[in-house]
């Protein structure tokens, strides 16, 4: 993969990470509202929904590192 193509893919993955983490942040805000309102059990149930977008963001990060290391031959900074 040439650097230009890799940059395009990495940029797309970073955009996806931003989306997933934004979703996780929205979930956390909803959980905080419930907790502040005294409904801790519901807050806990809501906050558990952070797992999927956080995992997807982590997967995208791993893909970026794989591209950097395996396809571009770049090592860690």
Jmol script that loads the backbone (N, CA, C; Angstrom):
load data "model"
ATOM      1  N   UNK A   1       0.864  -1.169   0.000  1.00  0.00           N
ATOM      2  CA  UNK A   1       0.000   0.000   0.000  1.00  0.00           C
ATOM      3  C   UNK A   1       0.906   1.226   0.000  1.00  0.00           C
ATOM      4  N   UNK A   2       0.639   2.141  -0.910  1.00  0.00           N
ATOM      5  CA  UNK A   2       1.457   3.347  -0.922  1.00  0.00           C
ATOM      6  C   UNK A   2       1.004   4.306   0.177  1.00  0.00           C
ATOM      7  N   UNK A   3       1.832   5.270   0.465  1.00  0.00           N
ATOM      8  CA  UNK A   3       1.559   6.190   1.580  1.00  0.00           C
ATOM      9  C   UNK A   3       0.282   6.999   1.373  1.00  0.00           C
ATOM     10  N   UNK A   4       0.002   7.382   0.143  1.00  0.00           N
ATOM     11  CA  UNK A   4      -1.201   8.178  -0.114  1.00  0.00           C
ATOM     12  C   UNK A   4      -2.458   7.362   0.195  1.00  0.00           C
ATOM     13  N   UNK A   5      -2.481   6.120  -0.254  1.00  0.00           N
ATOM     14  CA  UNK A   5      -3.625   5.246   0.027  1.00  0.00           C
ATOM     15  C   UNK A   5      -3.728   4.963   1.520  1.00  0.00           C
ATOM     16  N   UNK A   6      -2.586   4.697   2.153  1.00  0.00           N
ATOM     17  CA  UNK A   6      -2.583   4.432   3.592  1.00  0.00           C
ATOM     18  C   UNK A   6      -3.103   5.641   4.357  1.00  0.00           C
ATOM     19  N   UNK A   7      -2.698   6.833   3.942  1.00  0.00           N
ATOM     20  CA  UNK A   7      -3.164   8.051   4.608  1.00  0.00           C
ATOM     21  C   UNK A   7      -4.677   8.186   4.487  1.00  0.00           C
ATOM     22  N   UNK A   8      -5.221   7.862   3.330  1.00  0.00           N
ATOM     23  CA  UNK A   8      -6.676   7.935   3.140  1.00  0.00           C
ATOM     24  C   UNK A   8      -7.403   6.956   4.054  1.00  0.00           C
ATOM     25  N   UNK A   9      -6.886   5.740   4.134  1.00  0.00           N
ATOM     26  CA  UNK A   9      -7.504   4.726   4.989  1.00  0.00           C
ATOM     27  C   UNK A   9      -7.389   5.125   6.457  1.00  0.00           C
ATOM     28  N   UNK A  10      -6.212   5.573   6.854  1.00  0.00           N
ATOM     29  CA  UNK A  10      -6.004   5.976   8.247  1.00  0.00           C
ATOM     30  C   UNK A  10      -6.906   7.150   8.603  1.00  0.00           C
ATOM     31  N   UNK A  11      -7.045   8.105   7.699  1.00  0.00           N
ATOM     32  CA  UNK A  11      -7.927   9.250   7.943  1.00  0.00           C
ATOM     33  C   UNK A  11      -9.370   8.789   8.128  1.00  0.00           C
ATOM     34  N   UNK A  12      -9.802   7.845   7.306  1.00  0.00           N
ATOM     35  CA  UNK A  12     -11.161   7.304   7.440  1.00  0.00           C
ATOM     36  C   UNK A  12     -11.331   6.590   8.777  1.00  0.00           C
ATOM     37  N   UNK A  13     -10.324   5.825   9.175  1.00  0.00           N
ATOM     38  CA  UNK A  13     -10.397   5.129  10.460  1.00  0.00           C
ATOM     39  C   UNK A  13     -10.444   6.119  11.618  1.00  0.00           C
ATOM     40  N   UNK A  14      -9.667   7.186  11.534  1.00  0.00           N
ATOM     41  CA  UNK A  14      -9.677   8.193  12.601  1.00  0.00           C
ATOM     42  C   UNK A  14     -11.049   8.858  12.692  1.00  0.00           C
ATOM     43  N   UNK A  15     -11.661   9.118  11.555  1.00  0.00           N
ATOM     44  CA  UNK A  15     -13.020   9.677  11.566  1.00  0.00           C
ATOM     45  C   UNK A  15     -13.988   8.716  12.240  1.00  0.00           C
ATOM     46  N   UNK A  16     -13.814   7.434  11.971  1.00  0.00           N
ATOM     47  CA  UNK A  16     -14.674   6.424  12.593  1.00  0.00           C
ATOM     48  C   UNK A  16     -14.433   6.352  14.102  1.00  0.00           C
ATOM     49  N   UNK A  17     -13.175   6.463  14.508  1.00  0.00           N
ATOM     50  CA  UNK A  17     -12.857   6.484  15.944  1.00  0.00           C
ATOM     51  C   UNK A  17     -13.552   7.669  16.604  1.00  0.00           C
ATOM     52  N   UNK A  18     -13.484   8.821  15.960  1.00  0.00           N
ATOM     53  CA  UNK A  18     -14.135  10.020  16.500  1.00  0.00           C
ATOM     54  C   UNK A  18     -15.637   9.787  16.668  1.00  0.00           C
ATOM     55  N   UNK A  19     -16.264   9.171  15.677  1.00  0.00           N
ATOM     56  CA  UNK A  19     -17.699   8.880  15.739  1.00  0.00           C
ATOM     57  C   UNK A  19     -18.012   7.928  16.894  1.00  0.00           C
ATOM     58  N   UNK A  20     -17.242   6.862  16.995  1.00  0.00           N
ATOM     59  CA  UNK A  20     -17.491   5.865  18.040  1.00  0.00           C
ATOM     60  C   UNK A  20     -17.286   6.454  19.435  1.00  0.00           C
ATOM     61  N   UNK A  21     -16.232   7.240  19.604  1.00  0.00           N
ATOM     62  CA  UNK A  21     -15.985   7.838  20.916  1.00  0.00           C
ATOM     63  C   UNK A  21     -17.019   8.913  21.240  1.00  0.00           C
ATOM     64  N   UNK A  22     -17.524   9.582  20.209  1.00  0.00           N
ATOM     65  CA  UNK A  22     -18.619  10.533  20.424  1.00  0.00           C
ATOM     66  C   UNK A  22     -19.867   9.823  20.915  1.00  0.00           C
ATOM     67  N   UNK A  23     -20.131   8.659  20.325  1.00  0.00           N
ATOM     68  CA  UNK A  23     -21.271   7.854  20.775  1.00  0.00           C
ATOM     69  C   UNK A  23     -21.070   7.415  22.225  1.00  0.00           C
ATOM     70  N   UNK A  24     -19.865   6.984  22.554  1.00  0.00           N
ATOM     71  CA  UNK A  24     -19.566   6.568  23.929  1.00  0.00           C
ATOM     72  C   UNK A  24     -19.739   7.736  24.898  1.00  0.00           C
ATOM     73  N   UNK A  25     -19.307   8.920  24.485  1.00  0.00           N
ATOM     74  CA  UNK A  25     -19.454  10.103  25.341  1.00  0.00           C
ATOM     75  C   UNK A  25     -20.928  10.439  25.561  1.00  0.00           C
ATOM     76  N   UNK A  26     -21.731  10.305  24.522  1.00  0.00           N
ATOM     77  CA  UNK A  26     -23.172  10.562  24.660  1.00  0.00           C
ATOM     78  C   UNK A  26     -23.818   9.576  25.628  1.00  0.00           C
ATOM     79  N   UNK A  27     -23.401   8.340  25.551  1.00  0.00           N
ATOM     80  CA  UNK A  27     -23.921   7.320  26.463  1.00  0.00           C
ATOM     81  C   UNK A  27     -23.519   7.658  27.897  1.00  0.00           C
ATOM     82  N   UNK A  28     -22.271   8.063  28.080  1.00  0.00           N
ATOM     83  CA  UNK A  28     -21.798   8.423  29.420  1.00  0.00           C
ATOM     84  C   UNK A  28     -22.579   9.608  29.980  1.00  0.00           C
ATOM     85  N   UNK A  29     -22.883  10.579  29.135  1.00  0.00           N
ATOM     86  CA  UNK A  29     -23.666  11.737  29.587  1.00  0.00           C
ATOM     87  C   UNK A  29     -25.057  11.310  30.034  1.00  0.00           C
ATOM     88  N   UNK A  30     -25.682  10.429  29.266  1.00  0.00           N
ATOM     89  CA  UNK A  30     -27.013   9.940  29.641  1.00  0.00           C
ATOM     90  C   UNK A  30     -26.956   9.192  30.970  1.00  0.00           C
ATOM     91  N   UNK A  31     -25.920   8.396  31.147  1.00  0.00           N
ATOM     92  CA  UNK A  31     -25.767   7.661  32.406  1.00  0.00           C
ATOM     93  C   UNK A  31     -25.562   8.621  33.574  1.00  0.00           C
ATOM     94  N   UNK A  32     -24.789   9.673  33.344  1.00  0.00           N
ATOM     95  CA  UNK A  32     -24.547  10.663  34.400  1.00  0.00           C
ATOM     96  C   UNK A  32     -25.842  11.348  34.808  1.00  0.00           C
ATOM     97  N   UNK A  33     -26.678  11.682  33.835  1.00  0.00           N
ATOM     98  CA  UNK A  33     -27.963  12.318  34.138  1.00  0.00           C
ATOM     99  C   UNK A  33     -28.809  11.399  35.019  1.00  0.00           C
ATOM    100  N   UNK A  34     -28.841  10.116  34.667  1.00  0.00           N
ATOM    101  CA  UNK A  34     -29.602   9.156  35.480  1.00  0.00           C
ATOM    102  C   UNK A  34     -29.028   9.051  36.887  1.00  0.00           C
ATOM    103  N   UNK A  35     -27.715   8.978  36.975  1.00  0.00           N
ATOM    104  CA  UNK A  35     -27.078   8.852  38.290  1.00  0.00           C
ATOM    105  C   UNK A  35     -27.338  10.085  39.144  1.00  0.00           C
ATOM    106  N   UNK A  36     -27.206  11.261  38.538  1.00  0.00           N
ATOM    107  CA  UNK A  36     -27.474  12.492  39.287  1.00  0.00           C
ATOM    108  C   UNK A  36     -28.931  12.585  39.706  1.00  0.00           C
ATOM    109  N   UNK A  37     -29.804  11.986  38.911  1.00  0.00           N
ATOM    110  CA  UNK A  37     -31.226  11.982  39.240  1.00  0.00           C
ATOM    111  C   UNK A  37     -31.599  10.918  40.263  1.00  0.00           C
ATOM    112  N   UNK A  38     -30.614  10.154  40.703  1.00  0.00           N
ATOM    113  CA  UNK A  38     -30.858   9.160  41.735  1.00  0.00           C
ATOM    114  C   UNK A  38     -31.171   7.767  41.217  1.00  0.00           C
ATOM    115  N   UNK A  39     -31.147   7.585  39.915  1.00  0.00           N
ATOM    116  CA  UNK A  39     -31.455   6.270  39.355  1.00  0.00           C
ATOM    117  C   UNK A  39     -30.152   5.565  38.968  1.00  0.00           C
ATOM    118  N   UNK A  40     -29.407   5.180  39.990  1.00  0.00           N
ATOM    119  CA  UNK A  40     -28.114   4.538  39.771  1.00  0.00           C
ATOM    120  C   UNK A  40     -28.225   3.213  39.017  1.00  0.00           C
ATOM    121  N   UNK A  41     -29.199   2.355  39.323  1.00  0.00           N
ATOM    122  CA  UNK A  41     -29.289   1.103  38.556  1.00  0.00           C
ATOM    123  C   UNK A  41     -29.460   1.339  37.051  1.00  0.00           C
ATOM    124  N   UNK A  42     -30.283   2.319  36.694  1.00  0.00           N
ATOM    125  CA  UNK A  42     -30.456   2.623  35.267  1.00  0.00           C
ATOM    126  C   UNK A  42     -29.167   3.207  34.693  1.00  0.00           C
ATOM    127  N   UNK A  43     -28.474   4.034  35.469  1.00  0.00           N
ATOM    128  CA  UNK A  43     -27.209   4.618  35.017  1.00  0.00           C
ATOM    129  C   UNK A  43     -26.194   3.522  34.714  1.00  0.00           C
ATOM    130  N   UNK A  44     -26.137   2.531  35.579  1.00  0.00           N
ATOM    131  CA  UNK A  44     -25.203   1.418  35.363  1.00  0.00           C
ATOM    132  C   UNK A  44     -25.578   0.652  34.103  1.00  0.00           C
ATOM    133  N   UNK A  45     -26.863   0.416  33.918  1.00  0.00           N
ATOM    134  CA  UNK A  45     -27.321  -0.297  32.718  1.00  0.00           C
ATOM    135  C   UNK A  45     -26.970   0.494  31.455  1.00  0.00           C
ATOM    136  N   UNK A  46     -27.167   1.794  31.498  1.00  0.00           N
ATOM    137  CA  UNK A  46     -26.859   2.644  30.343  1.00  0.00           C
ATOM    138  C   UNK A  46     -25.360   2.652  30.064  1.00  0.00           C
ATOM    139  N   UNK A  47     -24.562   2.845  31.102  1.00  0.00           N
ATOM    140  CA  UNK A  47     -23.116   2.973  30.905  1.00  0.00           C
ATOM    141  C   UNK A  47     -22.507   1.683  30.344  1.00  0.00           C
ATOM    142  N   UNK A  48     -23.148   0.566  30.567  1.00  0.00           N
ATOM    143  CA  UNK A  48     -22.647  -0.690  30.006  1.00  0.00           C
ATOM    144  C   UNK A  48     -22.700  -0.684  28.478  1.00  0.00           C
ATOM    145  N   UNK A  49     -23.519   0.193  27.905  1.00  0.00           N
ATOM    146  CA  UNK A  49     -23.605   0.300  26.447  1.00  0.00           C
ATOM    147  C   UNK A  49     -22.383   0.977  25.830  1.00  0.00           C
ATOM    148  N   UNK A  50     -21.494   1.479  26.661  1.00  0.00           N
ATOM    149  CA  UNK A  50     -20.259   2.093  26.154  1.00  0.00           C
ATOM    150  C   UNK A  50     -19.331   1.035  25.563  1.00  0.00           C
ATOM    151  N   UNK A  51     -19.468  -0.185  25.998  1.00  0.00           N
ATOM    152  CA  UNK A  51     -18.537  -1.240  25.593  1.00  0.00           C
ATOM    153  C   UNK A  51     -18.430  -1.393  24.073  1.00  0.00           C
ATOM    154  N   UNK A  52     -19.546  -1.425  23.363  1.00  0.00           N
ATOM    155  CA  UNK A  52     -19.492  -1.650  21.915  1.00  0.00           C
ATOM    156  C   UNK A  52     -18.787  -0.526  21.157  1.00  0.00           C
ATOM    157  N   UNK A  53     -19.183   0.743  21.336  1.00  0.00           N
ATOM    158  CA  UNK A  53     -18.456   1.776  20.594  1.00  0.00           C
ATOM    159  C   UNK A  53     -16.991   1.888  21.020  1.00  0.00           C
ATOM    160  N   UNK A  54     -16.704   1.639  22.287  1.00  0.00           N
ATOM    161  CA  UNK A  54     -15.311   1.686  22.741  1.00  0.00           C
ATOM    162  C   UNK A  54     -14.500   0.563  22.089  1.00  0.00           C
ATOM    163  N   UNK A  55     -15.090  -0.618  21.971  1.00  0.00           N
ATOM    164  CA  UNK A  55     -14.406  -1.742  21.326  1.00  0.00           C
ATOM    165  C   UNK A  55     -14.180  -1.451  19.849  1.00  0.00           C
ATOM    166  N   UNK A  56     -15.205  -0.885  19.195  1.00  0.00           N
ATOM    167  CA  UNK A  56     -15.042  -0.562  17.775  1.00  0.00           C
ATOM    168  C   UNK A  56     -13.936   0.475  17.577  1.00  0.00           C
ATOM    169  N   UNK A  57     -13.867   1.469  18.456  1.00  0.00           N
ATOM    170  CA  UNK A  57     -12.799   2.472  18.371  1.00  0.00           C
ATOM    171  C   UNK A  57     -11.433   1.820  18.582  1.00  0.00           C
ATOM    172  N   UNK A  58     -11.348   0.921  19.540  1.00  0.00           N
ATOM    173  CA  UNK A  58     -10.086   0.215  19.795  1.00  0.00           C
ATOM    174  C   UNK A  58      -9.695  -0.639  18.592  1.00  0.00           C
ATOM    175  N   UNK A  59     -10.674  -1.270  17.957  1.00  0.00           N
ATOM    176  CA  UNK A  59     -10.392  -2.073  16.761  1.00  0.00           C
ATOM    177  C   UNK A  59      -9.849  -1.203  15.630  1.00  0.00           C
ATOM    178  N   UNK A  60     -10.420  -0.013  15.467  1.00  0.00           N
ATOM    179  CA  UNK A  60      -9.934   0.904  14.431  1.00  0.00           C
ATOM    180  C   UNK A  60      -8.498   1.340  14.746  1.00  0.00           C
ATOM    181  N   UNK A  61      -8.210   1.572  16.014  1.00  0.00           N
ATOM    182  CA  UNK A  61      -6.854   1.953  16.407  1.00  0.00           C
ATOM    183  C   UNK A  61      -5.877   0.829  16.089  1.00  0.00           C
ATOM    184  N   UNK A  62      -6.277  -0.395  16.368  1.00  0.00           N
ATOM    185  CA  UNK A  62      -5.422  -1.544  16.047  1.00  0.00           C
ATOM    186  C   UNK A  62      -5.192  -1.640  14.542  1.00  0.00           C
ATOM    187  N   UNK A  63      -6.220  -1.353  13.759  1.00  0.00           N
ATOM    188  CA  UNK A  63      -6.077  -1.385  12.299  1.00  0.00           C
ATOM    189  C   UNK A  63      -5.089  -0.318  11.829  1.00  0.00           C
ATOM    190  N   UNK A  64      -5.165   0.862  12.419  1.00  0.00           N
ATOM    191  CA  UNK A  64      -4.223   1.933  12.073  1.00  0.00           C
ATOM    192  C   UNK A  64      -2.792   1.499  12.376  1.00  0.00           C
ATOM    193  N   UNK A  65      -2.598   0.921  13.544  1.00  0.00           N
ATOM    194  CA  UNK A  65      -1.256   0.476  13.921  1.00  0.00           C
ATOM    195  C   UNK A  65      -0.763  -0.644  13.010  1.00  0.00           C
ATOM    196  N   UNK A  66      -1.668  -1.519  12.606  1.00  0.00           N
ATOM    197  CA  UNK A  66      -1.308  -2.600  11.687  1.00  0.00           C
ATOM    198  C   UNK A  66      -0.863  -2.032  10.341  1.00  0.00           C
ATOM    199  N   UNK A  67      -1.606  -1.079   9.830  1.00  0.00           N
ATOM    200  CA  UNK A  67      -1.226  -0.444   8.561  1.00  0.00           C
ATOM    201  C   UNK A  67       0.140   0.215   8.702  1.00  0.00           C
ATOM    202  N   UNK A  68       0.307   0.946   9.782  1.00  0.00           N
ATOM    203  CA  UNK A  68       1.577   1.645   9.983  1.00  0.00           C
ATOM    204  C   UNK A  68       2.739   0.665  10.060  1.00  0.00           C
ATOM    205  N   UNK A  69       2.567  -0.389  10.817  1.00  0.00           N
ATOM    206  CA  UNK A  69       3.671  -1.316  11.057  1.00  0.00           C
ATOM    207  C   UNK A  69       3.893  -2.294   9.901  1.00  0.00           C
ATOM    208  N   UNK A  70       2.837  -2.965   9.488  1.00  0.00           N
ATOM    209  CA  UNK A  70       2.981  -4.046   8.510  1.00  0.00           C
ATOM    210  C   UNK A  70       3.036  -3.563   7.066  1.00  0.00           C
ATOM    211  N   UNK A  71       2.235  -2.573   6.736  1.00  0.00           N
ATOM    212  CA  UNK A  71       2.157  -2.160   5.340  1.00  0.00           C
ATOM    213  C   UNK A  71       3.093  -1.008   5.000  1.00  0.00           C
ATOM    214  N   UNK A  72       3.327  -0.136   5.967  1.00  0.00           N
ATOM    215  CA  UNK A  72       4.201   1.006   5.705  1.00  0.00           C
ATOM    216  C   UNK A  72       5.606   0.805   6.255  1.00  0.00           C
ATOM    217  N   UNK A  73       5.753  -0.166   7.140  1.00  0.00           N
ATOM    218  CA  UNK A  73       7.060  -0.443   7.706  1.00  0.00           C
ATOM    219  C   UNK A  73       7.518   0.572   8.731  1.00  0.00           C
ATOM    220  N   UNK A  74       6.591   1.386   9.222  1.00  0.00           N
ATOM    221  CA  UNK A  74       6.940   2.370  10.245  1.00  0.00           C
ATOM    222  C   UNK A  74       6.916   1.708  11.611  1.00  0.00           C
ATOM    223  N   UNK A  75       7.869   2.053  12.430  1.00  0.00           N
ATOM    224  CA  UNK A  75       7.896   1.546  13.793  1.00  0.00           C
ATOM    225  C   UNK A  75       7.204   2.508  14.729  1.00  0.00           C
ATOM    226  N   UNK A  76       7.179   2.171  16.008  1.00  0.00           N
ATOM    227  CA  UNK A  76       6.572   3.076  16.991  1.00  0.00           C
ATOM    228  C   UNK A  76       7.334   4.388  17.059  1.00  0.00           C
ATOM    229  N   UNK A  77       6.618   5.436  17.415  1.00  0.00           N
ATOM    230  CA  UNK A  77       7.247   6.766  17.532  1.00  0.00           C
ATOM    231  C   UNK A  77       8.132   6.838  18.743  1.00  0.00           C
TER     232      UNK A  77
END
end "model"
wireframe off; spacefill off
backbone 0.3
color backbone group
